Amino acid sequence: MSLSLSDRRGDDQRGGIGSSNRRRASLWLGAALVGAIVAAPTPALAEGSWSSSLSGARSGFTSRIWDDNNSDGVITKTTLSGCSRSDGATFNLDVELIRELSLQPDVSYGLRDVSACKGGTGTGSWGDQTAGDYFLQFWHYDFGTVSASSVSAVY
């Protein structure tokens, strides 16, 4: 028995041999898409964060202390916005990350210039830190005070 062209078309429409190949191809394509979605990189989630503001902070003002357990690979970063000075002087603001140690001097991880927070956003990053207790210290000219409508840290 031989099949005519119209018979083959009919087999495809009724779920015959050609239809089976299309189903198989669809399954492979679906599996590939699911694999691509599952394998896609996901952003790291921060272990912790906090948000606050500054109002009338003098040079040397310190933030709250937080505990970084280093249970993730997220960098320690602070972001400030809406900054101003009480005296109208040239705006300059640095933030220092400090690790608090008991019975020994605290360790500084350096200053970051966040002066861009006046009229924009200022960001300071220090990389992924080891487990410990940390705080930020804010430095500016010794006269006047600094305010910021938003201060946040992720760690």
Buried (B, 14 or more C-beta within 10 A) or exposed (E): EEEEEEEEEEBBEEEBEEEEEEEEEEEEEEEEEEEEEEEEEEEEEBBBEEEEBBEEBEBEBEBEEBEBEBEBEBBBBBBBBBBBBBEEEEBBBBBBBBBBEEEEEEEEBEEBEBBBBBEEEBBBEBEEBEEBBBBBBBBBBEEBBBBBEBBBBBB
